């Protein structure tokens, strides 16, 4: 493929046996710091300021989880729980198109119409394999998470649950803060159990807030104290000048590390400055 | 064709029915009207069709950058557009600019003002009770058969609501934040359950240092950021930033105005230049700006200035 020795692109990594358990993010650099991609059986929290790309990454994962096994993916379906209306279908369609274009580029002998039983490489099919829930209050959020166990028992092909985003409805005034903490702990335990039981990735998108600690305002993840212990992995998305970066802040096995990424018309991809060589289709 | 949604009554209580997933295919634009055109092909191109329903769009900018003008324009476009809707105009700045609305209204449609409902909001709690009333109005459209259903909600401006009652202590900022989320959740619920376009205007504050690339801009020689901080930024889906820059070349007709997409889940960060005329806000190509100020109407081929 004309790669420089030692450098893999995201598609090479997909064809490794081990990557079956990971969901590619679309960016080779991001996959690198994540040890291949987002892990199944684990809860990953992804936080960042508005506009940095949390929803873009959430949607990218809901699409990439569907990449058929014959192209190095998991061939799974996605549950997307939208708590504040960020899921814009026209964008999901674009990202699905981008993913399909890349598949066809790297597997030039495949056809858009695959044989029966295999997933057709059409954006509509990728959209149809996302189970989309829209919730409007914290009670609806609790209800849908409680319902998930039953739903996932009936839909064993789901390999990712994305919640976008997990804290929005809990940031209003709660008269009983202790109750809020108990509810959030309950939800996080449930989500951890779901990840392990159903061998899927749980991705929780979270907002960033300013917290007054030790005499000054600092940027921190919303309701951090309630969630911090329950997520296996934490990825912080941030701006470095005009570039987007992801910082792996917490992981059971991987070192803390940062990597640049880009949000393009096709979805999440390597930043222009990336060392990963791959043909770029504009 | 609307997606199946729980009734408004169940929104604040634990629903006994099982949640049901929606099929994203049904949400594709071809299935139903989902965007409100701004009445200008260039601005519509910037926004990929217009302002989306089931979503909260913020329009932030210094004073006199066109925020209120755009809101008035949208209120008048809604009944004539495929959305075919009335609008609810909630204003916190007094008084409501009725004369500007009248001047913008098309002479051929004297009835159009019937489809603009106006209410004043004096405080955050005031706004919340207005939104509760709006919820009942939206849930019972049959009670006002002579008026088109409300599918556009405008709030001009959110910043004015929070000017008076809050100082900068951490406790007050937390209290203010909590209200942002309460207001936003209500607006988003109305937007989703009734497929409404929601527009909120916001003022700007000076920023001395820091701030991420998409939240800071230069306007009138000042480095500014939308007001109400990162907490409120977390409460809107799309942020549009209106800026103005006085031309260095003094021979031009006026300020260079830009509408920039600061962030949006469905749009790239890019901008379009525009002008404010007697008959409304319209996008222009950079070279056309001077001619646009003089000629009456008729926009040329659409072309968006891509800024990367």
Interface residues (C-beta under 8 A of the other chain):
Chain A: X49 X50 X51 X52 X55 X56 X79 X84 X85 X86 X87 X88 X89 X90 X91 X92 X93 X124 X127 X128 X130 X131 X132 X133 X134 X135 X136 X137 X139 X140 X142 X143 X144 X147 X150 X151 X168 X169 X171 X172 X173 X207 X208 X209 X210 X212 X219 X222 X239 X241 X242 X265
Chain B: X3 X5 X6 X11 X12 X13 X14 X15 X18 X19 X21 X22 X23 X24 X25 X27 X28 X29 X48 X52 X54 X55 X56 X170 X173 X175 X177 X178 X179 X181 X182 X184 X185 X188 X189 X191 X192 X193 X212 X213 X214 X215 X229 X230 X231 X233 X234 X236 X237 X239 X262 X263 X265 X266 X268 X269
